[in-house]
């Protein structure tokens, strides 16, 4: 059974319409990427461009993951990577367990080791490996953006588009942390980290929805943060991925804990600007995967 959709037309709520009618409206340009839609399971109205399962109805023109971020156009001049051959291997920045340099995360807990198992001194300021989550820091709905480099984060901070209570995550961490808790905060932002009150620290935030992705006949591996998950598809935030529109990839998705984990195949239908990720639609999603996604959506 398909979904029942509502949309905004001339500032008024319209609908309901079914999947086929929604597709027709999009293809006929009655509804565009900036149009608002809603269906059961959404916390609020969403722009069509933010609903991954609808990306398949548009042309292959890239969209920016930050177009709606404070409604301020984002910069792209820092993104100078020339392609997949120079893309980042995040494991290079994880602490080594011994001199044999096996790339494994140091098992010391973040509470006891402020480094969080990450070799912060070795991270390039241009490496796009950080995802941020805004919302709690400004009393609004939570949304993830990125990945960003430290230089990009510095610019966002200077422009007051992120702050000390913005959540940040990079592979190697076990959960989101406040930007103020970043071990290299003072070095990057040239100031003493603001004190985060205990009342703010008690605010719960879901762990990152992480996907492990295998490309090119499982020969290449990437890890990225997912957003806008549904049984139709999702968006993945990952830097310099080697995918092309139309490519089929394999995913191992594990949000929060194994209870909601699933594996799936998906087709790339849209690339994000600046090599910051892509949108997927699932292919022949299994009953087990469908159940895991629905259970996750009902919980959140």
ChimeraX commands (.cxc) that place a marker at each C-alpha (Angstrom):
marker #1 position 0.00,0.00,0.00 radius 0.5
marker #1 position 1.36,3.40,-0.97 radius 0.5
marker #1 position 1.63,6.57,1.05 radius 0.5
marker #1 position -0.93,9.33,1.40 radius 0.5
marker #1 position 0.61,12.75,0.85 radius 0.5
marker #1 position -0.39,16.33,1.61 radius 0.5
marker #1 position 1.25,19.38,0.06 radius 0.5
marker #1 position 1.22,23.15,0.32 radius 0.5
marker #1 position -0.33,25.08,-2.56 radius 0.5
marker #1 position -0.59,28.88,-2.44 radius 0.5
marker #1 position 0.08,28.80,1.32 radius 0.5
marker #1 position -2.80,26.37,1.89 radius 0.5
marker #1 position -2.74,22.68,2.76 radius 0.5
marker #1 position -3.86,20.49,-0.16 radius 0.5
marker #1 position -4.44,16.77,-0.64 radius 0.5
marker #1 position -4.52,13.96,0.13 radius 0.5
marker #1 position -2.90,12.46,-2.98 radius 0.5
marker #1 position -1.30,9.08,-3.61 radius 0.5
marker #1 position 2.27,8.27,-4.68 radius 0.5
marker #1 position 1.44,8.25,-8.40 radius 0.5
marker #1 position -0.25,11.65,-8.26 radius 0.5
marker #1 position 2.63,13.13,-6.28 radius 0.5
marker #1 position 5.07,11.82,-8.88 radius 0.5
marker #1 position 2.95,13.35,-11.64 radius 0.5
marker #1 position 2.86,16.73,-9.90 radius 0.5
marker #1 position 6.65,16.71,-9.50 radius 0.5
marker #1 position 7.38,15.65,-13.06 radius 0.5
marker #1 position 4.93,18.24,-14.40 radius 0.5
marker #1 position 6.62,20.85,-12.15 radius 0.5
marker #1 position 3.41,21.62,-10.32 radius 0.5
marker #1 position 5.53,20.87,-7.25 radius 0.5
marker #1 position 9.23,21.73,-7.07 radius 0.5
marker #1 position 12.18,20.91,-4.85 radius 0.5
marker #1 position 11.26,23.76,-2.48 radius 0.5
marker #1 position 7.60,22.70,-2.17 radius 0.5
marker #1 position 6.46,21.39,1.21 radius 0.5
marker #1 position 4.94,17.92,1.64 radius 0.5
marker #1 position 3.82,15.80,4.57 radius 0.5
marker #1 position 2.85,12.20,5.18 radius 0.5
marker #1 position 2.34,10.01,8.22 radius 0.5
marker #1 position 5.63,9.57,10.06 radius 0.5
marker #1 position 6.93,13.09,9.41 radius 0.5
marker #1 position 7.34,15.29,12.50 radius 0.5
marker #1 position 6.65,18.39,10.40 radius 0.5
marker #1 position 6.34,19.57,6.82 radius 0.5
marker #1 position 9.44,18.87,4.70 radius 0.5
marker #1 position 10.72,20.36,1.49 radius 0.5
marker #1 position 10.62,17.81,-1.31 radius 0.5
marker #1 position 14.40,18.15,-1.75 radius 0.5
marker #1 position 14.82,16.82,1.80 radius 0.5
marker #1 position 12.78,13.65,1.20 radius 0.5
marker #1 position 15.24,11.13,-0.21 radius 0.5
marker #1 position 12.60,8.80,-1.66 radius 0.5
marker #1 position 11.35,11.59,-3.94 radius 0.5
marker #1 position 14.74,12.41,-5.49 radius 0.5
marker #1 position 14.15,9.83,-8.21 radius 0.5
marker #1 position 11.49,12.08,-9.75 radius 0.5
marker #1 position 13.90,14.90,-10.52 radius 0.5
marker #1 position 16.67,15.40,-13.04 radius 0.5
marker #1 position 20.23,14.65,-11.96 radius 0.5
marker #1 position 21.03,18.24,-11.00 radius 0.5
marker #1 position 22.96,18.23,-7.70 radius 0.5
marker #1 position 21.44,19.87,-4.65 radius 0.5
marker #1 position 23.26,21.41,-1.72 radius 0.5
marker #1 position 22.84,19.85,1.74 radius 0.5
marker #1 position 23.06,23.33,3.25 radius 0.5
marker #1 position 20.59,25.26,1.09 radius 0.5
marker #1 position 18.12,25.34,3.98 radius 0.5
marker #1 position 20.75,25.73,6.72 radius 0.5
marker #1 position 19.83,29.12,8.19 radius 0.5
marker #1 position 18.81,29.98,4.61 radius 0.5
marker #1 position 22.36,31.24,3.98 radius 0.5
marker #1 position 24.24,30.01,0.86 radius 0.5
marker #1 position 27.24,27.93,1.83 radius 0.5
marker #1 position 30.72,28.29,0.42 radius 0.5
marker #1 position 32.46,25.69,-1.73 radius 0.5
marker #1 position 35.88,27.19,-2.32 radius 0.5
marker #1 position 37.50,25.08,0.41 radius 0.5
marker #1 position 36.48,21.85,-1.32 radius 0.5
marker #1 position 39.50,21.42,-3.61 radius 0.5
marker #1 position 39.65,17.63,-3.79 radius 0.5
marker #1 position 40.26,16.34,-7.28 radius 0.5
marker #1 position 38.45,13.05,-7.03 radius 0.5
marker #1 position 38.19,9.66,-5.39 radius 0.5
marker #1 position 41.91,8.93,-5.66 radius 0.5
marker #1 position 42.56,11.70,-3.11 radius 0.5
marker #1 position 39.53,11.03,-0.93 radius 0.5
marker #1 position 39.93,10.72,2.81 radius 0.5
marker #1 position 40.63,7.52,4.69 radius 0.5
marker #1 position 39.36,8.42,8.16 radius 0.5
marker #1 position 41.11,5.42,9.71 radius 0.5
marker #1 position 44.40,7.29,9.21 radius 0.5
marker #1 position 43.41,9.50,12.15 radius 0.5
marker #1 position 42.45,6.74,14.59 radius 0.5
marker #1 position 44.86,5.99,17.42 radius 0.5
marker #1 position 47.06,2.93,16.84 radius 0.5
marker #1 position 47.07,0.09,19.35 radius 0.5
marker #1 position 50.73,-0.83,18.75 radius 0.5
marker #1 position 53.74,-0.15,16.57 radius 0.5
marker #1 position 52.52,-2.57,13.92 radius 0.5
marker #1 position 50.01,0.19,13.04 radius 0.5
marker #1 position 46.88,-1.92,12.91 radius 0.5
marker #1 position 44.16,0.61,12.27 radius 0.5
marker #1 position 41.96,0.03,15.29 radius 0.5
marker #1 position 40.27,2.45,17.65 radius 0.5
marker #1 position 41.83,2.75,21.08 radius 0.5
marker #1 position 39.39,1.03,23.49 radius 0.5
marker #1 position 39.80,3.69,26.20 radius 0.5
marker #1 position 36.40,5.30,26.88 radius 0.5
marker #1 position 35.87,9.00,26.06 radius 0.5
marker #1 position 35.20,9.69,29.73 radius 0.5
marker #1 position 38.73,8.56,30.63 radius 0.5
marker #1 position 40.48,9.70,27.45 radius 0.5
marker #1 position 39.59,13.10,25.98 radius 0.5
marker #1 position 41.16,12.10,22.67 radius 0.5
marker #1 position 38.27,9.63,22.08 radius 0.5
marker #1 position 40.73,7.34,20.34 radius 0.5
marker #1 position 41.41,9.91,17.62 radius 0.5
marker #1 position 44.81,11.37,16.77 radius 0.5
marker #1 position 43.65,14.98,16.64 radius 0.5
marker #1 position 47.09,16.39,15.87 radius 0.5
marker #1 position 47.16,14.49,12.58 radius 0.5
marker #1 position 43.84,15.73,11.21 radius 0.5
marker #1 position 44.20,18.03,8.25 radius 0.5
marker #1 position 42.21,21.25,8.56 radius 0.5
marker #1 position 40.92,20.60,5.03 radius 0.5
marker #1 position 39.75,17.01,5.65 radius 0.5
marker #1 position 35.95,16.85,5.35 radius 0.5
marker #1 position 35.18,14.31,8.08 radius 0.5
marker #1 position 32.90,16.15,10.52 radius 0.5
marker #1 position 29.10,16.00,10.57 radius 0.5
marker #1 position 27.13,18.50,12.63 radius 0.5
marker #1 position 23.64,18.42,14.08 radius 0.5
marker #1 position 21.79,21.67,14.62 radius 0.5
marker #1 position 18.47,22.13,16.37 radius 0.5
marker #1 position 19.04,21.71,20.08 radius 0.5
marker #1 position 21.50,24.60,19.93 radius 0.5
marker #1 position 18.78,26.94,18.66 radius 0.5
marker #1 position 15.51,25.47,19.95 radius 0.5
marker #1 position 14.51,23.97,16.62 radius 0.5
marker #1 position 14.02,20.59,14.94 radius 0.5
marker #1 position 17.24,18.59,14.70 radius 0.5
marker #1 position 18.93,18.23,11.30 radius 0.5
marker #1 position 22.30,16.84,10.25 radius 0.5
marker #1 position 24.66,18.56,7.80 radius 0.5
marker #1 position 28.11,17.91,6.41 radius 0.5
marker #1 position 30.64,16.51,6.18 radius 0.5
marker #1 position 32.78,19.57,6.90 radius 0.5
marker #1 position 36.46,20.30,7.43 radius 0.5
marker #1 position 37.83,22.16,10.45 radius 0.5
marker #1 position 38.33,25.23,8.26 radius 0.5
marker #1 position 34.68,25.11,7.20 radius 0.5
marker #1 position 33.55,24.72,10.82 radius 0.5
marker #1 position 35.64,27.74,11.79 radius 0.5
marker #1 position 33.90,29.83,9.15 radius 0.5
marker #1 position 30.45,28.64,10.25 radius 0.5
marker #1 position 31.34,29.46,13.87 radius 0.5
marker #1 position 32.63,32.94,12.96 radius 0.5
marker #1 position 29.38,33.58,11.06 radius 0.5
marker #1 position 27.33,32.49,14.13 radius 0.5
marker #1 position 25.73,29.69,12.13 radius 0.5
marker #1 position 26.94,27.11,14.65 radius 0.5
marker #1 position 27.80,27.54,18.31 radius 0.5
marker #1 position 29.32,25.75,21.30 radius 0.5
marker #1 position 26.15,23.67,21.78 radius 0.5
marker #1 position 26.04,22.43,18.20 radius 0.5
marker #1 position 26.54,18.65,18.10 radius 0.5
marker #1 position 29.50,17.26,16.15 radius 0.5
marker #1 position 30.52,13.74,15.11 radius 0.5
marker #1 position 33.33,12.05,13.21 radius 0.5
marker #1 position 34.13,8.35,12.69 radius 0.5
marker #1 position 35.91,7.04,15.76 radius 0.5
marker #1 position 33.45,8.67,18.17 radius 0.5
marker #1 position 30.69,6.64,19.79 radius 0.5
marker #1 position 28.17,9.48,19.95 radius 0.5
marker #1 position 27.59,13.14,19.23 radius 0.5
marker #1 position 29.48,15.61,21.41 radius 0.5
marker #1 position 29.06,19.34,21.92 radius 0.5
marker #1 position 31.35,21.46,19.78 radius 0.5
marker #1 position 32.65,22.94,23.04 radius 0.5
marker #1 position 33.88,19.46,24.03 radius 0.5
marker #1 position 36.00,19.08,20.92 radius 0.5
marker #1 position 39.54,18.37,22.24 radius 0.5
marker #1 position 41.02,20.92,19.82 radius 0.5
marker #1 position 38.33,23.58,20.30 radius 0.5
marker #1 position 40.74,26.27,21.58 radius 0.5
marker #1 position 43.20,25.62,18.78 radius 0.5
marker #1 position 40.59,25.84,16.05 radius 0.5
marker #1 position 38.38,28.65,17.33 radius 0.5
marker #1 position 41.04,30.68,19.18 radius 0.5
marker #1 position 39.05,30.95,22.40 radius 0.5
marker #1 position 38.40,29.11,25.64 radius 0.5
marker #1 position 35.51,26.62,25.26 radius 0.5
marker #1 position 32.30,28.03,26.76 radius 0.5
marker #1 position 30.90,26.15,29.75 radius 0.5
marker #1 position 27.96,23.90,28.85 radius 0.5
marker #1 position 25.43,23.88,31.69 radius 0.5
marker #1 position 24.37,20.54,33.15 radius 0.5
marker #1 position 20.76,21.14,32.13 radius 0.5
marker #1 position 21.92,21.23,28.50 radius 0.5
marker #1 position 24.12,18.17,28.92 radius 0.5
marker #1 position 21.11,16.18,30.10 radius 0.5
marker #1 position 19.36,16.75,26.78 radius 0.5
marker #1 position 19.25,13.42,24.97 radius 0.5
marker #1 position 20.24,13.21,21.32 radius 0.5
marker #1 position 19.93,10.07,19.23 radius 0.5
marker #1 position 23.19,8.49,18.25 radius 0.5
marker #1 position 24.30,9.01,14.65 radius 0.5
marker #1 position 22.51,6.89,12.09 radius 0.5
marker #1 position 25.58,5.34,10.47 radius 0.5
marker #1 position 25.80,3.37,7.22 radius 0.5
marker #1 position 28.72,1.31,6.00 radius 0.5
marker #1 position 28.74,1.34,2.21 radius 0.5
marker #1 position 30.49,-0.88,-0.27 radius 0.5
marker #1 position 31.12,0.30,-3.83 radius 0.5
marker #1 position 32.41,-1.22,-7.04 radius 0.5
marker #1 position 31.73,-4.91,-6.37 radius 0.5
marker #1 position 32.54,-4.43,-2.67 radius 0.5
marker #1 position 36.10,-3.33,-3.52 radius 0.5
marker #1 position 35.76,0.10,-1.86 radius 0.5
marker #1 position 34.42,0.94,1.60 radius 0.5
marker #1 position 33.05,4.20,3.01 radius 0.5
marker #1 position 31.16,5.16,6.16 radius 0.5
marker #1 position 28.67,8.02,6.30 radius 0.5
marker #1 position 25.87,9.58,8.33 radius 0.5
marker #1 position 22.31,8.94,7.14 radius 0.5
marker #1 position 19.34,11.30,7.29 radius 0.5
marker #1 position 15.73,11.31,6.10 radius 0.5
marker #1 position 15.43,7.53,6.34 radius 0.5
marker #1 position 12.26,5.88,5.05 radius 0.5
marker #1 position 11.33,2.58,3.44 radius 0.5
marker #1 position 11.79,4.38,0.12 radius 0.5
marker #1 position 15.36,5.53,0.61 radius 0.5
marker #1 position 17.67,7.93,2.44 radius 0.5
marker #1 position 20.38,10.54,2.08 radius 0.5
marker #1 position 23.99,9.82,3.06 radius 0.5
marker #1 position 26.45,12.52,4.14 radius 0.5
marker #1 position 29.96,11.40,3.20 radius 0.5
marker #1 position 32.93,13.22,1.73 radius 0.5
marker #1 position 34.32,12.50,-1.74 radius 0.5
marker #1 position 32.47,9.25,-2.35 radius 0.5
marker #1 position 33.14,7.58,-5.70 radius 0.5
marker #1 position 29.51,6.97,-6.66 radius 0.5
marker #1 position 27.76,8.00,-9.85 radius 0.5
marker #1 position 24.06,8.53,-10.47 radius 0.5
marker #1 position 22.50,5.20,-11.42 radius 0.5
marker #1 position 25.08,3.10,-9.58 radius 0.5
marker #1 position 23.88,0.27,-7.31 radius 0.5
marker #1 position 25.66,0.01,-3.95 radius 0.5
marker #1 position 25.46,-2.28,-0.92 radius 0.5
marker #1 position 24.78,-0.87,2.55 radius 0.5
marker #1 position 25.09,-2.11,6.11 radius 0.5
marker #1 position 23.03,0.33,8.15 radius 0.5
marker #1 position 23.21,0.37,11.93 radius 0.5
marker #1 position 21.32,3.20,13.66 radius 0.5
marker #1 position 21.90,3.40,17.42 radius 0.5
marker #1 position 22.08,-0.34,18.05 radius 0.5
marker #1 position 21.77,-3.71,16.37 radius 0.5
marker #1 position 18.02,-3.86,16.99 radius 0.5
marker #1 position 17.45,-1.60,13.98 radius 0.5
marker #1 position 20.34,-2.74,11.79 radius 0.5
marker #1 position 19.70,-3.96,8.26 radius 0.5
marker #1 position 21.46,-4.62,4.98 radius 0.5
marker #1 position 20.17,-3.44,1.63 radius 0.5
marker #1 position 20.99,-2.61,-1.96 radius 0.5
marker #1 position 20.21,0.87,-3.22 radius 0.5
marker #1 position 20.44,2.99,-6.35 radius 0.5
marker #1 position 22.10,6.41,-6.36 radius 0.5
marker #1 position 19.59,8.95,-7.69 radius 0.5
marker #1 position 21.06,12.32,-6.69 radius 0.5
marker #1 position 24.51,13.77,-5.85 radius 0.5
marker #1 position 24.93,16.57,-3.31 radius 0.5
marker #1 position 27.01,19.62,-4.15 radius 0.5
marker #1 position 30.68,19.70,-3.23 radius 0.5
marker #1 position 30.99,15.93,-3.06 radius 0.5
marker #1 position 29.20,15.96,0.29 radius 0.5
marker #1 position 26.99,12.92,-0.23 radius 0.5
marker #1 position 24.13,11.50,-2.25 radius 0.5
marker #1 position 20.53,10.28,-2.18 radius 0.5
marker #1 position 19.53,6.63,-2.54 radius 0.5
marker #1 position 16.39,4.65,-3.24 radius 0.5
marker #1 position 16.25,1.08,-1.99 radius 0.5
marker #1 position 16.11,-1.83,-4.42 radius 0.5
marker #1 position 14.00,-4.87,-3.50 radius 0.5
marker #1 position 14.04,-4.05,0.21 radius 0.5
marker #1 position 13.60,-7.22,2.26 radius 0.5
marker #1 position 10.79,-7.70,4.77 radius 0.5
marker #1 position 13.36,-7.74,7.57 radius 0.5
marker #1 position 14.86,-4.44,6.45 radius 0.5
marker #1 position 11.41,-2.88,5.98 radius 0.5
marker #1 position 10.43,-3.97,9.48 radius 0.5
marker #1 position 13.66,-2.56,10.96 radius 0.5
marker #1 position 13.11,0.82,9.29 radius 0.5
marker #1 position 9.45,1.03,10.33 radius 0.5
marker #1 position 10.31,0.06,13.90 radius 0.5
marker #1 position 13.00,2.74,13.98 radius 0.5
marker #1 position 10.65,5.40,12.59 radius 0.5
marker #1 position 7.93,4.49,15.09 radius 0.5
marker #1 position 10.43,4.81,17.93 radius 0.5
marker #1 position 11.77,8.20,16.90 radius 0.5
marker link #1:1,2 radius 0.2
marker link #1:2,3 radius 0.2
marker link #1:3,4 radius 0.2
marker link #1:4,5 radius 0.2
marker link #1:5,6 radius 0.2
marker link #1:6,7 radius 0.2
marker link #1:7,8 radius 0.2
marker link #1:8,9 radius 0.2
marker link #1:9,10 radius 0.2
marker link #1:10,11 radius 0.2
marker link #1:11,12 radius 0.2
marker link #1:12,13 radius 0.2
marker link #1:13,14 radius 0.2
marker link #1:14,15 radius 0.2
marker link #1:15,16 radius 0.2
marker link #1:16,17 radius 0.2
marker link #1:17,18 radius 0.2
marker link #1:18,19 radius 0.2
marker link #1:19,20 radius 0.2
marker link #1:20,21 radius 0.2
marker link #1:21,22 radius 0.2
marker link #1:22,23 radius 0.2
marker link #1:23,24 radius 0.2
marker link #1:24,25 radius 0.2
marker link #1:25,26 radius 0.2
marker link #1:26,27 radius 0.2
marker link #1:27,28 radius 0.2
marker link #1:28,29 radius 0.2
marker link #1:29,30 radius 0.2
marker link #1:30,31 radius 0.2
marker link #1:31,32 radius 0.2
marker link #1:32,33 radius 0.2
marker link #1:33,34 radius 0.2
marker link #1:34,35 radius 0.2
marker link #1:35,36 radius 0.2
marker link #1:36,37 radius 0.2
marker link #1:37,38 radius 0.2
marker link #1:38,39 radius 0.2
marker link #1:39,40 radius 0.2
marker link #1:40,41 radius 0.2
marker link #1:41,42 radius 0.2
marker link #1:42,43 radius 0.2
marker link #1:43,44 radius 0.2
marker link #1:44,45 radius 0.2
marker link #1:45,46 radius 0.2
marker link #1:46,47 radius 0.2
marker link #1:47,48 radius 0.2
marker link #1:48,49 radius 0.2
marker link #1:49,50 radius 0.2
marker link #1:50,51 radius 0.2
marker link #1:51,52 radius 0.2
marker link #1:52,53 radius 0.2
marker link #1:53,54 radius 0.2
marker link #1:54,55 radius 0.2
marker link #1:55,56 radius 0.2
marker link #1:56,57 radius 0.2
marker link #1:57,58 radius 0.2
marker link #1:58,59 radius 0.2
marker link #1:59,60 radius 0.2
marker link #1:60,61 radius 0.2
marker link #1:61,62 radius 0.2
marker link #1:62,63 radius 0.2
marker link #1:63,64 radius 0.2
marker link #1:64,65 radius 0.2
marker link #1:65,66 radius 0.2
marker link #1:66,67 radius 0.2
marker link #1:67,68 radius 0.2
marker link #1:68,69 radius 0.2
marker link #1:69,70 radius 0.2
marker link #1:70,71 radius 0.2
marker link #1:71,72 radius 0.2
marker link #1:72,73 radius 0.2
marker link #1:73,74 radius 0.2
marker link #1:74,75 radius 0.2
marker link #1:75,76 radius 0.2
marker link #1:76,77 radius 0.2
marker link #1:77,78 radius 0.2
marker link #1:78,79 radius 0.2
marker link #1:79,80 radius 0.2
marker link #1:80,81 radius 0.2
marker link #1:81,82 radius 0.2
marker link #1:82,83 radius 0.2
marker link #1:83,84 radius 0.2
marker link #1:84,85 radius 0.2
marker link #1:85,86 radius 0.2
marker link #1:86,87 radius 0.2
marker link #1:87,88 radius 0.2
marker link #1:88,89 radius 0.2
marker link #1:89,90 radius 0.2
marker link #1:90,91 radius 0.2
marker link #1:91,92 radius 0.2
marker link #1:92,93 radius 0.2
marker link #1:93,94 radius 0.2
marker link #1:94,95 radius 0.2
marker link #1:95,96 radius 0.2
marker link #1:96,97 radius 0.2
marker link #1:97,98 radius 0.2
marker link #1:98,99 radius 0.2
marker link #1:99,100 radius 0.2
marker link #1:100,101 radius 0.2
marker link #1:101,102 radius 0.2
marker link #1:102,103 radius 0.2
marker link #1:103,104 radius 0.2
marker link #1:104,105 radius 0.2
marker link #1:105,106 radius 0.2
marker link #1:106,107 radius 0.2
marker link #1:107,108 radius 0.2
marker link #1:108,109 radius 0.2
marker link #1:109,110 radius 0.2
marker link #1:110,111 radius 0.2
marker link #1:111,112 radius 0.2
marker link #1:112,113 radius 0.2
marker link #1:113,114 radius 0.2
marker link #1:114,115 radius 0.2
marker link #1:115,116 radius 0.2
marker link #1:116,117 radius 0.2
marker link #1:117,118 radius 0.2
marker link #1:118,119 radius 0.2
marker link #1:119,120 radius 0.2
marker link #1:120,121 radius 0.2
marker link #1:121,122 radius 0.2
marker link #1:122,123 radius 0.2
marker link #1:123,124 radius 0.2
marker link #1:124,125 radius 0.2
marker link #1:125,126 radius 0.2
marker link #1:126,127 radius 0.2
marker link #1:127,128 radius 0.2
marker link #1:128,129 radius 0.2
marker link #1:129,130 radius 0.2
marker link #1:130,131 radius 0.2
marker link #1:131,132 radius 0.2
marker link #1:132,133 radius 0.2
marker link #1:133,134 radius 0.2
marker link #1:134,135 radius 0.2
marker link #1:135,136 radius 0.2
marker link #1:136,137 radius 0.2
marker link #1:137,138 radius 0.2
marker link #1:138,139 radius 0.2
marker link #1:139,140 radius 0.2
marker link #1:140,141 radius 0.2
marker link #1:141,142 radius 0.2
marker link #1:142,143 radius 0.2
marker link #1:143,144 radius 0.2
marker link #1:144,145 radius 0.2
marker link #1:145,146 radius 0.2
marker link #1:146,147 radius 0.2
marker link #1:147,148 radius 0.2
marker link #1:148,149 radius 0.2
marker link #1:149,150 radius 0.2
marker link #1:150,151 radius 0.2
marker link #1:151,152 radius 0.2
marker link #1:152,153 radius 0.2
marker link #1:153,154 radius 0.2
marker link #1:154,155 radius 0.2
marker link #1:155,156 radius 0.2
marker link #1:156,157 radius 0.2
marker link #1:157,158 radius 0.2
marker link #1:158,159 radius 0.2
marker link #1:159,160 radius 0.2
marker link #1:160,161 radius 0.2
marker link #1:161,162 radius 0.2
marker link #1:162,163 radius 0.2
marker link #1:163,164 radius 0.2
marker link #1:164,165 radius 0.2
marker link #1:165,166 radius 0.2
marker link #1:166,167 radius 0.2
marker link #1:167,168 radius 0.2
marker link #1:168,169 radius 0.2
marker link #1:169,170 radius 0.2
marker link #1:170,171 radius 0.2
marker link #1:171,172 radius 0.2
marker link #1:172,173 radius 0.2
marker link #1:173,174 radius 0.2
marker link #1:174,175 radius 0.2
marker link #1:175,176 radius 0.2
marker link #1:176,177 radius 0.2
marker link #1:177,178 radius 0.2
marker link #1:178,179 radius 0.2
marker link #1:179,180 radius 0.2
marker link #1:180,181 radius 0.2
marker link #1:181,182 radius 0.2
marker link #1:182,183 radius 0.2
marker link #1:183,184 radius 0.2
marker link #1:184,185 radius 0.2
marker link #1:185,186 radius 0.2
marker link #1:186,187 radius 0.2
marker link #1:187,188 radius 0.2
marker link #1:188,189 radius 0.2
marker link #1:189,190 radius 0.2
marker link #1:190,191 radius 0.2
marker link #1:191,192 radius 0.2
marker link #1:192,193 radius 0.2
marker link #1:193,194 radius 0.2
marker link #1:194,195 radius 0.2
marker link #1:195,196 radius 0.2
marker link #1:196,197 radius 0.2
marker link #1:197,198 radius 0.2
marker link #1:198,199 radius 0.2
marker link #1:199,200 radius 0.2
marker link #1:200,201 radius 0.2
marker link #1:201,202 radius 0.2
marker link #1:202,203 radius 0.2
marker link #1:203,204 radius 0.2
marker link #1:204,205 radius 0.2
marker link #1:205,206 radius 0.2
marker link #1:206,207 radius 0.2
marker link #1:207,208 radius 0.2
marker link #1:208,209 radius 0.2
marker link #1:209,210 radius 0.2
marker link #1:210,211 radius 0.2
marker link #1:211,212 radius 0.2
marker link #1:212,213 radius 0.2
marker link #1:213,214 radius 0.2
marker link #1:214,215 radius 0.2
marker link #1:215,216 radius 0.2
marker link #1:216,217 radius 0.2
marker link #1:217,218 radius 0.2
marker link #1:218,219 radius 0.2
marker link #1:219,220 radius 0.2
marker link #1:220,221 radius 0.2
marker link #1:221,222 radius 0.2
marker link #1:222,223 radius 0.2
marker link #1:223,224 radius 0.2
marker link #1:224,225 radius 0.2
marker link #1:225,226 radius 0.2
marker link #1:226,227 radius 0.2
marker link #1:227,228 radius 0.2
marker link #1:228,229 radius 0.2
marker link #1:229,230 radius 0.2
marker link #1:230,231 radius 0.2
marker link #1:231,232 radius 0.2
marker link #1:232,233 radius 0.2
marker link #1:233,234 radius 0.2
marker link #1:234,235 radius 0.2
marker link #1:235,236 radius 0.2
marker link #1:236,237 radius 0.2
marker link #1:237,238 radius 0.2
marker link #1:238,239 radius 0.2
marker link #1:239,240 radius 0.2
marker link #1:240,241 radius 0.2
marker link #1:241,242 radius 0.2
marker link #1:242,243 radius 0.2
marker link #1:243,244 radius 0.2
marker link #1:244,245 radius 0.2
marker link #1:245,246 radius 0.2
marker link #1:246,247 radius 0.2
marker link #1:247,248 radius 0.2
marker link #1:248,249 radius 0.2
marker link #1:249,250 radius 0.2
marker link #1:250,251 radius 0.2
marker link #1:251,252 radius 0.2
marker link #1:252,253 radius 0.2
marker link #1:253,254 radius 0.2
marker link #1:254,255 radius 0.2
marker link #1:255,256 radius 0.2
marker link #1:256,257 radius 0.2
marker link #1:257,258 radius 0.2
marker link #1:258,259 radius 0.2
marker link #1:259,260 radius 0.2
marker link #1:260,261 radius 0.2
marker link #1:261,262 radius 0.2
marker link #1:262,263 radius 0.2
marker link #1:263,264 radius 0.2
marker link #1:264,265 radius 0.2
marker link #1:265,266 radius 0.2
marker link #1:266,267 radius 0.2
marker link #1:267,268 radius 0.2
marker link #1:268,269 radius 0.2
marker link #1:269,270 radius 0.2
marker link #1:270,271 radius 0.2
marker link #1:271,272 radius 0.2
marker link #1:272,273 radius 0.2
marker link #1:273,274 radius 0.2
marker link #1:274,275 radius 0.2
marker link #1:275,276 radius 0.2
marker link #1:276,277 radius 0.2
marker link #1:277,278 radius 0.2
marker link #1:278,279 radius 0.2
marker link #1:279,280 radius 0.2
marker link #1:280,281 radius 0.2
marker link #1:281,282 radius 0.2
marker link #1:282,283 radius 0.2
marker link #1:283,284 radius 0.2
marker link #1:284,285 radius 0.2
marker link #1:285,286 radius 0.2
marker link #1:286,287 radius 0.2
marker link #1:287,288 radius 0.2
marker link #1:288,289 radius 0.2
marker link #1:289,290 radius 0.2
marker link #1:290,291 radius 0.2
marker link #1:291,292 radius 0.2
marker link #1:292,293 radius 0.2
marker link #1:293,294 radius 0.2
marker link #1:294,295 radius 0.2
marker link #1:295,296 radius 0.2
marker link #1:296,297 radius 0.2
marker link #1:297,298 radius 0.2
marker link #1:298,299 radius 0.2
marker link #1:299,300 radius 0.2
view
